[in-house]
Amino acid sequence: MAHETSETTAASSAVAAASSGRRSRGNKVPEVTVRFWVTKVLCTSAGGTAADLLDEKAGLGLTGVSVLTGVLLSVVLVVQFRTDACRAGVYWPAVALTGVVGTLVSDGLTDGMEVPPEGGAIVFAVVLAVVLTAWYRRERTLSVRSVDTPGRESFYWLAVLCAFALGTAAGDLVSARTDFAHWLSAVLFALVIAAVALAHRALDLDAVWSFWITFVLTRPFGAAVGDCLSQPARDGGAGLGTVVTSVLFLGVVLGPVVCPAVLRKDVTQPQEAVRHAA
């Protein structure tokens, strides 16, 4: 009888999923831990310096870099959507490429259309809010622990793109309105990120707000760290150049990306599975 009941339940779940246009699969976002944020910062820095490398050394120019990264992002996202669970070797390249594209979108607005940094930050903040609102109204959740349907994943990556664009605009705003050195900008954003983490832990700041605020802020923080290493000494950097910096970040990021992929410890359990386990 128990066996028949379990089969009936499974069949009912399958029918419900089919009727809603959803296919069952695992969560597509890694477990949000310190390792997640470290890898995200590294991917952001690696993506930014790699884009500078393509622009400076390969002579592709802004248009060429935009086309190349756009094509690469499209290919990686197709692979990402086709996987049935989170795969670190696919997810993190998608994050890095989305960061580059988001940066280019922001630069296109502020530089190409000559929109002031304040205006760019406001525009992308509004767009991100609209995306998150639409996501919630359609799915009734914004939890990154339940990005387990094509619809939710589409909203997630669109929000990631907007968050990167907003983070770029925020970094440009600080750079334009202050005379901070690269290291000082990195310290500033690190302190704000720490304040958000403290508010989440001690003041019970909503997890969704905490995640997306931190996601936005880690973009300018990662860019500032990359500039600290790649920019020449006369500009306040370490003078390593884009080539060495890109290789350095790529080498460091392989640990957080490859090890979880092998050990399979970065896959978040869906919320339903967590409840049943409890």
ChimeraX commands (.cxc) that place a marker at each C-alpha (Angstrom):
marker #1 position 0.00,0.00,0.00 radius 0.5
marker #1 position 2.82,2.41,0.84 radius 0.5
marker #1 position 4.46,1.58,-2.48 radius 0.5
marker #1 position 1.24,2.33,-4.35 radius 0.5
marker #1 position 0.81,5.58,-2.44 radius 0.5
marker #1 position 4.33,6.73,-3.32 radius 0.5
marker #1 position 3.76,5.89,-6.97 radius 0.5
marker #1 position 0.48,7.82,-6.93 radius 0.5
marker #1 position 2.20,10.82,-5.34 radius 0.5
marker #1 position 5.03,10.75,-7.87 radius 0.5
marker #1 position 2.57,10.49,-10.73 radius 0.5
marker #1 position 0.53,13.40,-9.36 radius 0.5
marker #1 position 3.69,15.52,-9.07 radius 0.5
marker #1 position 4.67,14.69,-12.64 radius 0.5
marker #1 position 1.22,15.62,-13.91 radius 0.5
marker #1 position 1.28,18.89,-11.97 radius 0.5
marker #1 position 4.71,19.76,-13.35 radius 0.5
marker #1 position 3.62,18.97,-16.88 radius 0.5
marker #1 position 0.42,20.97,-16.57 radius 0.5
marker #1 position 2.37,24.00,-15.34 radius 0.5
marker #1 position 4.85,23.75,-18.19 radius 0.5
marker #1 position 7.73,22.97,-15.85 radius 0.5
marker #1 position 10.15,20.08,-15.98 radius 0.5
marker #1 position 11.59,18.68,-12.79 radius 0.5
marker #1 position 15.27,19.40,-12.22 radius 0.5
marker #1 position 17.66,20.47,-9.51 radius 0.5
marker #1 position 18.40,23.96,-8.32 radius 0.5
marker #1 position 20.61,25.81,-10.82 radius 0.5
marker #1 position 22.39,28.17,-8.38 radius 0.5
marker #1 position 25.30,27.06,-6.15 radius 0.5
marker #1 position 25.02,27.11,-2.39 radius 0.5
marker #1 position 25.41,30.74,-1.28 radius 0.5
marker #1 position 28.38,30.56,1.06 radius 0.5
marker #1 position 31.60,32.50,1.52 radius 0.5
marker #1 position 33.06,30.35,-1.27 radius 0.5
marker #1 position 30.24,31.52,-3.55 radius 0.5
marker #1 position 31.06,35.18,-2.97 radius 0.5
marker #1 position 34.82,34.70,-3.28 radius 0.5
marker #1 position 34.34,32.90,-6.60 radius 0.5
marker #1 position 31.93,35.57,-7.78 radius 0.5
marker #1 position 34.44,38.33,-7.04 radius 0.5
marker #1 position 37.20,36.39,-8.80 radius 0.5
marker #1 position 35.00,35.79,-11.86 radius 0.5
marker #1 position 34.07,39.47,-11.92 radius 0.5
marker #1 position 37.72,40.53,-11.78 radius 0.5
marker #1 position 38.82,37.92,-14.32 radius 0.5
marker #1 position 36.05,38.88,-16.72 radius 0.5
marker #1 position 36.85,42.58,-16.47 radius 0.5
marker #1 position 40.59,42.21,-16.99 radius 0.5
marker #1 position 40.03,39.70,-19.80 radius 0.5
marker #1 position 37.78,42.22,-21.59 radius 0.5
marker #1 position 40.47,44.89,-21.18 radius 0.5
marker #1 position 43.01,42.41,-22.54 radius 0.5
marker #1 position 40.93,41.73,-25.64 radius 0.5
marker #1 position 40.43,45.45,-26.16 radius 0.5
marker #1 position 44.07,46.42,-25.66 radius 0.5
marker #1 position 46.13,43.46,-26.92 radius 0.5
marker #1 position 43.89,41.81,-29.50 radius 0.5
marker #1 position 42.75,45.13,-30.95 radius 0.5
marker #1 position 39.11,44.09,-31.08 radius 0.5
marker #1 position 37.84,47.42,-29.80 radius 0.5
marker #1 position 34.64,47.93,-27.83 radius 0.5
marker #1 position 32.41,46.66,-30.66 radius 0.5
marker #1 position 34.49,43.57,-31.24 radius 0.5
marker #1 position 34.61,42.71,-27.54 radius 0.5
marker #1 position 30.85,43.24,-27.29 radius 0.5
marker #1 position 30.13,40.90,-30.20 radius 0.5
marker #1 position 32.56,38.23,-29.02 radius 0.5
marker #1 position 31.40,38.19,-25.41 radius 0.5
marker #1 position 27.76,38.33,-26.48 radius 0.5
marker #1 position 28.19,35.24,-28.67 radius 0.5
marker #1 position 30.14,33.40,-25.97 radius 0.5
marker #1 position 27.53,34.26,-23.36 radius 0.5
marker #1 position 24.72,33.00,-25.60 radius 0.5
marker #1 position 26.51,29.68,-26.10 radius 0.5
marker #1 position 27.28,29.22,-22.40 radius 0.5
marker #1 position 23.72,30.10,-21.37 radius 0.5
marker #1 position 22.32,27.56,-23.83 radius 0.5
marker #1 position 24.49,24.92,-22.15 radius 0.5
marker #1 position 23.50,26.23,-18.71 radius 0.5
marker #1 position 19.79,25.96,-19.47 radius 0.5
marker #1 position 20.22,22.45,-20.88 radius 0.5
marker #1 position 21.82,21.09,-17.70 radius 0.5
marker #1 position 19.48,19.45,-15.20 radius 0.5
marker #1 position 21.36,20.69,-12.11 radius 0.5
marker #1 position 23.98,23.22,-11.11 radius 0.5
marker #1 position 27.33,22.59,-12.82 radius 0.5
marker #1 position 30.09,24.84,-11.52 radius 0.5
marker #1 position 32.09,24.53,-14.75 radius 0.5
marker #1 position 29.16,26.02,-16.66 radius 0.5
marker #1 position 27.60,28.33,-14.08 radius 0.5
marker #1 position 30.71,30.37,-13.27 radius 0.5
marker #1 position 31.79,31.02,-16.88 radius 0.5
marker #1 position 28.22,32.23,-17.44 radius 0.5
marker #1 position 28.60,34.59,-14.46 radius 0.5
marker #1 position 31.92,35.93,-15.75 radius 0.5
marker #1 position 30.56,36.53,-19.26 radius 0.5
marker #1 position 27.34,38.07,-17.94 radius 0.5
marker #1 position 29.51,40.42,-15.91 radius 0.5
marker #1 position 31.39,41.52,-19.03 radius 0.5
marker #1 position 28.17,42.02,-21.00 radius 0.5
marker #1 position 26.56,43.89,-18.10 radius 0.5
marker #1 position 29.60,46.16,-17.92 radius 0.5
marker #1 position 29.40,46.85,-21.65 radius 0.5
marker #1 position 25.69,47.65,-21.37 radius 0.5
marker #1 position 26.40,50.12,-18.56 radius 0.5
marker #1 position 29.29,51.69,-20.46 radius 0.5
marker #1 position 27.11,52.00,-23.53 radius 0.5
marker #1 position 24.57,54.00,-21.55 radius 0.5
marker #1 position 26.95,56.25,-19.61 radius 0.5
marker #1 position 29.68,56.68,-22.25 radius 0.5
marker #1 position 27.92,56.07,-25.55 radius 0.5
marker #1 position 24.74,57.97,-24.68 radius 0.5
marker #1 position 26.53,60.37,-22.30 radius 0.5
marker #1 position 24.19,59.66,-19.41 radius 0.5
marker #1 position 25.71,60.87,-16.09 radius 0.5
marker #1 position 26.72,58.19,-13.56 radius 0.5
marker #1 position 23.82,59.08,-11.27 radius 0.5
marker #1 position 21.38,58.59,-14.13 radius 0.5
marker #1 position 22.90,55.24,-15.10 radius 0.5
marker #1 position 22.69,53.98,-11.52 radius 0.5
marker #1 position 19.05,55.04,-11.25 radius 0.5
marker #1 position 18.12,53.45,-14.59 radius 0.5
marker #1 position 19.65,50.08,-13.77 radius 0.5
marker #1 position 18.29,50.12,-10.22 radius 0.5
marker #1 position 14.79,50.64,-11.60 radius 0.5
marker #1 position 15.26,47.93,-14.24 radius 0.5
marker #1 position 16.51,45.45,-11.64 radius 0.5
marker #1 position 13.54,46.26,-9.39 radius 0.5
marker #1 position 11.15,45.68,-12.31 radius 0.5
marker #1 position 12.76,42.32,-13.11 radius 0.5
marker #1 position 12.58,41.17,-9.48 radius 0.5
marker #1 position 8.96,42.34,-9.20 radius 0.5
marker #1 position 7.97,40.48,-12.38 radius 0.5
marker #1 position 9.83,37.40,-11.15 radius 0.5
marker #1 position 7.96,37.42,-7.84 radius 0.5
marker #1 position 4.56,38.07,-9.37 radius 0.5
marker #1 position 4.97,35.13,-11.75 radius 0.5
marker #1 position 6.71,32.63,-9.46 radius 0.5
marker #1 position 5.67,33.85,-5.98 radius 0.5
marker #1 position 9.25,33.45,-4.80 radius 0.5
marker #1 position 12.62,35.09,-5.31 radius 0.5
marker #1 position 14.63,32.45,-3.47 radius 0.5
marker #1 position 17.85,31.42,-5.19 radius 0.5
marker #1 position 17.39,28.05,-3.50 radius 0.5
marker #1 position 14.53,27.26,-5.86 radius 0.5
marker #1 position 15.80,28.29,-9.30 radius 0.5
marker #1 position 14.64,24.96,-10.64 radius 0.5
marker #1 position 12.46,25.76,-13.66 radius 0.5
marker #1 position 13.28,27.40,-17.02 radius 0.5
marker #1 position 11.09,30.37,-16.10 radius 0.5
marker #1 position 12.82,31.03,-12.80 radius 0.5
marker #1 position 16.22,30.54,-14.37 radius 0.5
marker #1 position 15.37,33.07,-17.08 radius 0.5
marker #1 position 14.42,35.64,-14.47 radius 0.5
marker #1 position 17.55,34.81,-12.47 radius 0.5
marker #1 position 19.99,35.44,-15.32 radius 0.5
marker #1 position 18.17,38.59,-16.39 radius 0.5
marker #1 position 18.47,39.84,-12.80 radius 0.5
marker #1 position 22.16,38.90,-12.77 radius 0.5
marker #1 position 22.73,40.93,-15.94 radius 0.5
marker #1 position 20.92,43.94,-14.44 radius 0.5
marker #1 position 22.85,43.57,-11.17 radius 0.5
marker #1 position 26.17,43.63,-13.01 radius 0.5
marker #1 position 25.12,46.71,-14.98 radius 0.5
marker #1 position 24.00,48.42,-11.77 radius 0.5
marker #1 position 27.24,47.47,-10.02 radius 0.5
marker #1 position 29.25,48.91,-12.90 radius 0.5
marker #1 position 27.25,52.13,-12.74 radius 0.5
marker #1 position 27.75,52.30,-8.96 radius 0.5
marker #1 position 31.50,51.87,-9.38 radius 0.5
marker #1 position 31.59,54.55,-12.08 radius 0.5
marker #1 position 29.63,56.88,-9.80 radius 0.5
marker #1 position 32.11,56.49,-6.96 radius 0.5
marker #1 position 35.02,56.93,-9.37 radius 0.5
marker #1 position 33.51,60.04,-10.96 radius 0.5
marker #1 position 32.48,61.76,-7.74 radius 0.5
marker #1 position 35.49,60.92,-5.57 radius 0.5
marker #1 position 39.23,60.91,-5.99 radius 0.5
marker #1 position 39.72,57.54,-4.35 radius 0.5
marker #1 position 42.63,55.33,-5.28 radius 0.5
marker #1 position 41.79,51.82,-6.51 radius 0.5
marker #1 position 42.63,50.25,-3.16 radius 0.5
marker #1 position 40.54,52.78,-1.28 radius 0.5
marker #1 position 37.53,52.05,-3.52 radius 0.5
marker #1 position 38.03,48.36,-2.83 radius 0.5
marker #1 position 38.07,49.01,0.92 radius 0.5
marker #1 position 34.95,51.19,0.68 radius 0.5
marker #1 position 32.91,48.55,-1.14 radius 0.5
marker #1 position 34.27,45.81,1.14 radius 0.5
marker #1 position 33.04,47.76,4.18 radius 0.5
marker #1 position 29.58,48.22,2.67 radius 0.5
marker #1 position 29.41,44.50,1.83 radius 0.5
marker #1 position 30.41,43.68,5.41 radius 0.5
marker #1 position 27.68,46.02,6.68 radius 0.5
marker #1 position 25.07,44.21,4.57 radius 0.5
marker #1 position 26.28,40.84,5.87 radius 0.5
marker #1 position 26.10,42.12,9.45 radius 0.5
marker #1 position 22.60,43.49,8.89 radius 0.5
marker #1 position 21.51,40.10,7.54 radius 0.5
marker #1 position 23.00,38.21,10.46 radius 0.5
marker #1 position 22.29,40.55,13.35 radius 0.5
marker #1 position 19.31,42.62,12.20 radius 0.5
marker #1 position 17.52,39.93,10.18 radius 0.5
marker #1 position 17.76,41.79,6.87 radius 0.5
marker #1 position 15.72,39.85,4.31 radius 0.5
marker #1 position 17.77,37.15,2.54 radius 0.5
marker #1 position 16.61,38.24,-0.92 radius 0.5
marker #1 position 17.58,41.86,-0.33 radius 0.5
marker #1 position 20.89,40.78,1.20 radius 0.5
marker #1 position 21.73,38.56,-1.76 radius 0.5
marker #1 position 21.03,41.07,-4.52 radius 0.5
marker #1 position 22.59,44.05,-2.71 radius 0.5
marker #1 position 25.73,41.99,-2.18 radius 0.5
marker #1 position 25.63,40.75,-5.77 radius 0.5
marker #1 position 25.56,44.34,-7.00 radius 0.5
marker #1 position 28.32,45.53,-4.66 radius 0.5
marker #1 position 30.72,42.67,-5.38 radius 0.5
marker #1 position 30.93,43.85,-8.99 radius 0.5
marker #1 position 32.62,47.23,-8.27 radius 0.5
marker #1 position 34.61,45.58,-5.46 radius 0.5
marker #1 position 35.96,42.94,-7.85 radius 0.5
marker #1 position 36.69,45.56,-10.49 radius 0.5
marker #1 position 38.60,47.68,-7.95 radius 0.5
marker #1 position 40.65,44.66,-6.87 radius 0.5
marker #1 position 41.44,43.91,-10.51 radius 0.5
marker #1 position 42.49,47.53,-11.09 radius 0.5
marker #1 position 44.72,47.42,-8.00 radius 0.5
marker #1 position 46.71,44.64,-9.63 radius 0.5
marker #1 position 46.55,45.47,-13.34 radius 0.5
marker #1 position 46.87,49.26,-13.49 radius 0.5
marker #1 position 50.33,50.87,-13.70 radius 0.5
marker #1 position 52.00,52.22,-10.57 radius 0.5
marker #1 position 51.50,55.83,-11.68 radius 0.5
marker #1 position 47.74,55.21,-11.53 radius 0.5
marker #1 position 47.86,53.59,-8.11 radius 0.5
marker #1 position 48.06,49.97,-9.25 radius 0.5
marker #1 position 50.60,47.18,-8.85 radius 0.5
marker #1 position 51.55,47.35,-12.52 radius 0.5
marker #1 position 51.01,43.65,-13.26 radius 0.5
marker #1 position 49.12,44.39,-16.47 radius 0.5
marker #1 position 45.99,42.79,-17.85 radius 0.5
marker #1 position 47.73,39.63,-19.09 radius 0.5
marker #1 position 49.29,38.64,-15.75 radius 0.5
marker #1 position 46.21,39.71,-13.80 radius 0.5
marker #1 position 43.86,37.71,-16.04 radius 0.5
marker #1 position 46.02,34.59,-15.73 radius 0.5
marker #1 position 46.31,35.10,-11.97 radius 0.5
marker #1 position 42.57,35.37,-11.43 radius 0.5
marker #1 position 41.91,32.46,-13.78 radius 0.5
marker #1 position 44.33,30.30,-11.82 radius 0.5
marker #1 position 42.85,31.25,-8.46 radius 0.5
marker #1 position 39.26,30.78,-9.60 radius 0.5
marker #1 position 39.92,27.23,-10.81 radius 0.5
marker #1 position 40.05,26.03,-7.20 radius 0.5
marker #1 position 36.58,27.21,-6.14 radius 0.5
marker #1 position 35.12,26.16,-9.53 radius 0.5
marker #1 position 36.77,22.82,-10.23 radius 0.5
marker #1 position 36.89,21.40,-6.69 radius 0.5
marker #1 position 33.14,21.78,-6.03 radius 0.5
marker #1 position 32.43,20.37,-9.49 radius 0.5
marker #1 position 34.46,17.27,-8.62 radius 0.5
marker #1 position 33.29,16.97,-5.02 radius 0.5
marker #1 position 29.71,18.09,-5.89 radius 0.5
marker #1 position 29.47,20.18,-2.70 radius 0.5
marker #1 position 28.24,23.42,-4.25 radius 0.5
marker #1 position 24.80,22.19,-5.31 radius 0.5
marker #1 position 21.95,23.63,-3.32 radius 0.5
marker #1 position 19.17,21.24,-2.35 radius 0.5
marker #1 position 15.73,22.40,-3.49 radius 0.5
marker #1 position 13.58,23.79,-0.70 radius 0.5
marker #1 position 11.19,20.83,-0.90 radius 0.5
marker #1 position 14.05,18.40,-0.34 radius 0.5
marker #1 position 15.27,20.44,2.63 radius 0.5
marker #1 position 11.84,20.37,4.23 radius 0.5
marker #1 position 11.48,16.62,3.75 radius 0.5
marker #1 position 14.97,16.02,5.16 radius 0.5
marker #1 position 14.05,18.03,8.23 radius 0.5
marker link #1:1,2 radius 0.2
marker link #1:2,3 radius 0.2
marker link #1:3,4 radius 0.2
marker link #1:4,5 radius 0.2
marker link #1:5,6 radius 0.2
marker link #1:6,7 radius 0.2
marker link #1:7,8 radius 0.2
marker link #1:8,9 radius 0.2
marker link #1:9,10 radius 0.2
marker link #1:10,11 radius 0.2
marker link #1:11,12 radius 0.2
marker link #1:12,13 radius 0.2
marker link #1:13,14 radius 0.2
marker link #1:14,15 radius 0.2
marker link #1:15,16 radius 0.2
marker link #1:16,17 radius 0.2
marker link #1:17,18 radius 0.2
marker link #1:18,19 radius 0.2
marker link #1:19,20 radius 0.2
marker link #1:20,21 radius 0.2
marker link #1:21,22 radius 0.2
marker link #1:22,23 radius 0.2
marker link #1:23,24 radius 0.2
marker link #1:24,25 radius 0.2
marker link #1:25,26 radius 0.2
marker link #1:26,27 radius 0.2
marker link #1:27,28 radius 0.2
marker link #1:28,29 radius 0.2
marker link #1:29,30 radius 0.2
marker link #1:30,31 radius 0.2
marker link #1:31,32 radius 0.2
marker link #1:32,33 radius 0.2
marker link #1:33,34 radius 0.2
marker link #1:34,35 radius 0.2
marker link #1:35,36 radius 0.2
marker link #1:36,37 radius 0.2
marker link #1:37,38 radius 0.2
marker link #1:38,39 radius 0.2
marker link #1:39,40 radius 0.2
marker link #1:40,41 radius 0.2
marker link #1:41,42 radius 0.2
marker link #1:42,43 radius 0.2
marker link #1:43,44 radius 0.2
marker link #1:44,45 radius 0.2
marker link #1:45,46 radius 0.2
marker link #1:46,47 radius 0.2
marker link #1:47,48 radius 0.2
marker link #1:48,49 radius 0.2
marker link #1:49,50 radius 0.2
marker link #1:50,51 radius 0.2
marker link #1:51,52 radius 0.2
marker link #1:52,53 radius 0.2
marker link #1:53,54 radius 0.2
marker link #1:54,55 radius 0.2
marker link #1:55,56 radius 0.2
marker link #1:56,57 radius 0.2
marker link #1:57,58 radius 0.2
marker link #1:58,59 radius 0.2
marker link #1:59,60 radius 0.2
marker link #1:60,61 radius 0.2
marker link #1:61,62 radius 0.2
marker link #1:62,63 radius 0.2
marker link #1:63,64 radius 0.2
marker link #1:64,65 radius 0.2
marker link #1:65,66 radius 0.2
marker link #1:66,67 radius 0.2
marker link #1:67,68 radius 0.2
marker link #1:68,69 radius 0.2
marker link #1:69,70 radius 0.2
marker link #1:70,71 radius 0.2
marker link #1:71,72 radius 0.2
marker link #1:72,73 radius 0.2
marker link #1:73,74 radius 0.2
marker link #1:74,75 radius 0.2
marker link #1:75,76 radius 0.2
marker link #1:76,77 radius 0.2
marker link #1:77,78 radius 0.2
marker link #1:78,79 radius 0.2
marker link #1:79,80 radius 0.2
marker link #1:80,81 radius 0.2
marker link #1:81,82 radius 0.2
marker link #1:82,83 radius 0.2
marker link #1:83,84 radius 0.2
marker link #1:84,85 radius 0.2
marker link #1:85,86 radius 0.2
marker link #1:86,87 radius 0.2
marker link #1:87,88 radius 0.2
marker link #1:88,89 radius 0.2
marker link #1:89,90 radius 0.2
marker link #1:90,91 radius 0.2
marker link #1:91,92 radius 0.2
marker link #1:92,93 radius 0.2
marker link #1:93,94 radius 0.2
marker link #1:94,95 radius 0.2
marker link #1:95,96 radius 0.2
marker link #1:96,97 radius 0.2
marker link #1:97,98 radius 0.2
marker link #1:98,99 radius 0.2
marker link #1:99,100 radius 0.2
marker link #1:100,101 radius 0.2
marker link #1:101,102 radius 0.2
marker link #1:102,103 radius 0.2
marker link #1:103,104 radius 0.2
marker link #1:104,105 radius 0.2
marker link #1:105,106 radius 0.2
marker link #1:106,107 radius 0.2
marker link #1:107,108 radius 0.2
marker link #1:108,109 radius 0.2
marker link #1:109,110 radius 0.2
marker link #1:110,111 radius 0.2
marker link #1:111,112 radius 0.2
marker link #1:112,113 radius 0.2
marker link #1:113,114 radius 0.2
marker link #1:114,115 radius 0.2
marker link #1:115,116 radius 0.2
marker link #1:116,117 radius 0.2
marker link #1:117,118 radius 0.2
marker link #1:118,119 radius 0.2
marker link #1:119,120 radius 0.2
marker link #1:120,121 radius 0.2
marker link #1:121,122 radius 0.2
marker link #1:122,123 radius 0.2
marker link #1:123,124 radius 0.2
marker link #1:124,125 radius 0.2
marker link #1:125,126 radius 0.2
marker link #1:126,127 radius 0.2
marker link #1:127,128 radius 0.2
marker link #1:128,129 radius 0.2
marker link #1:129,130 radius 0.2
marker link #1:130,131 radius 0.2
marker link #1:131,132 radius 0.2
marker link #1:132,133 radius 0.2
marker link #1:133,134 radius 0.2
marker link #1:134,135 radius 0.2
marker link #1:135,136 radius 0.2
marker link #1:136,137 radius 0.2
marker link #1:137,138 radius 0.2
marker link #1:138,139 radius 0.2
marker link #1:139,140 radius 0.2
marker link #1:140,141 radius 0.2
marker link #1:141,142 radius 0.2
marker link #1:142,143 radius 0.2
marker link #1:143,144 radius 0.2
marker link #1:144,145 radius 0.2
marker link #1:145,146 radius 0.2
marker link #1:146,147 radius 0.2
marker link #1:147,148 radius 0.2
marker link #1:148,149 radius 0.2
marker link #1:149,150 radius 0.2
marker link #1:150,151 radius 0.2
marker link #1:151,152 radius 0.2
marker link #1:152,153 radius 0.2
marker link #1:153,154 radius 0.2
marker link #1:154,155 radius 0.2
marker link #1:155,156 radius 0.2
marker link #1:156,157 radius 0.2
marker link #1:157,158 radius 0.2
marker link #1:158,159 radius 0.2
marker link #1:159,160 radius 0.2
marker link #1:160,161 radius 0.2
marker link #1:161,162 radius 0.2
marker link #1:162,163 radius 0.2
marker link #1:163,164 radius 0.2
marker link #1:164,165 radius 0.2
marker link #1:165,166 radius 0.2
marker link #1:166,167 radius 0.2
marker link #1:167,168 radius 0.2
marker link #1:168,169 radius 0.2
marker link #1:169,170 radius 0.2
marker link #1:170,171 radius 0.2
marker link #1:171,172 radius 0.2
marker link #1:172,173 radius 0.2
marker link #1:173,174 radius 0.2
marker link #1:174,175 radius 0.2
marker link #1:175,176 radius 0.2
marker link #1:176,177 radius 0.2
marker link #1:177,178 radius 0.2
marker link #1:178,179 radius 0.2
marker link #1:179,180 radius 0.2
marker link #1:180,181 radius 0.2
marker link #1:181,182 radius 0.2
marker link #1:182,183 radius 0.2
marker link #1:183,184 radius 0.2
marker link #1:184,185 radius 0.2
marker link #1:185,186 radius 0.2
marker link #1:186,187 radius 0.2
marker link #1:187,188 radius 0.2
marker link #1:188,189 radius 0.2
marker link #1:189,190 radius 0.2
marker link #1:190,191 radius 0.2
marker link #1:191,192 radius 0.2
marker link #1:192,193 radius 0.2
marker link #1:193,194 radius 0.2
marker link #1:194,195 radius 0.2
marker link #1:195,196 radius 0.2
marker link #1:196,197 radius 0.2
marker link #1:197,198 radius 0.2
marker link #1:198,199 radius 0.2
marker link #1:199,200 radius 0.2
marker link #1:200,201 radius 0.2
marker link #1:201,202 radius 0.2
marker link #1:202,203 radius 0.2
marker link #1:203,204 radius 0.2
marker link #1:204,205 radius 0.2
marker link #1:205,206 radius 0.2
marker link #1:206,207 radius 0.2
marker link #1:207,208 radius 0.2
marker link #1:208,209 radius 0.2
marker link #1:209,210 radius 0.2
marker link #1:210,211 radius 0.2
marker link #1:211,212 radius 0.2
marker link #1:212,213 radius 0.2
marker link #1:213,214 radius 0.2
marker link #1:214,215 radius 0.2
marker link #1:215,216 radius 0.2
marker link #1:216,217 radius 0.2
marker link #1:217,218 radius 0.2
marker link #1:218,219 radius 0.2
marker link #1:219,220 radius 0.2
marker link #1:220,221 radius 0.2
marker link #1:221,222 radius 0.2
marker link #1:222,223 radius 0.2
marker link #1:223,224 radius 0.2
marker link #1:224,225 radius 0.2
marker link #1:225,226 radius 0.2
marker link #1:226,227 radius 0.2
marker link #1:227,228 radius 0.2
marker link #1:228,229 radius 0.2
marker link #1:229,230 radius 0.2
marker link #1:230,231 radius 0.2
marker link #1:231,232 radius 0.2
marker link #1:232,233 radius 0.2
marker link #1:233,234 radius 0.2
marker link #1:234,235 radius 0.2
marker link #1:235,236 radius 0.2
marker link #1:236,237 radius 0.2
marker link #1:237,238 radius 0.2
marker link #1:238,239 radius 0.2
marker link #1:239,240 radius 0.2
marker link #1:240,241 radius 0.2
marker link #1:241,242 radius 0.2
marker link #1:242,243 radius 0.2
marker link #1:243,244 radius 0.2
marker link #1:244,245 radius 0.2
marker link #1:245,246 radius 0.2
marker link #1:246,247 radius 0.2
marker link #1:247,248 radius 0.2
marker link #1:248,249 radius 0.2
marker link #1:249,250 radius 0.2
marker link #1:250,251 radius 0.2
marker link #1:251,252 radius 0.2
marker link #1:252,253 radius 0.2
marker link #1:253,254 radius 0.2
marker link #1:254,255 radius 0.2
marker link #1:255,256 radius 0.2
marker link #1:256,257 radius 0.2
marker link #1:257,258 radius 0.2
marker link #1:258,259 radius 0.2
marker link #1:259,260 radius 0.2
marker link #1:260,261 radius 0.2
marker link #1:261,262 radius 0.2
marker link #1:262,263 radius 0.2
marker link #1:263,264 radius 0.2
marker link #1:264,265 radius 0.2
marker link #1:265,266 radius 0.2
marker link #1:266,267 radius 0.2
marker link #1:267,268 radius 0.2
marker link #1:268,269 radius 0.2
marker link #1:269,270 radius 0.2
marker link #1:270,271 radius 0.2
marker link #1:271,272 radius 0.2
marker link #1:272,273 radius 0.2
marker link #1:273,274 radius 0.2
marker link #1:274,275 radius 0.2
marker link #1:275,276 radius 0.2
marker link #1:276,277 radius 0.2
marker link #1:277,278 radius 0.2
view
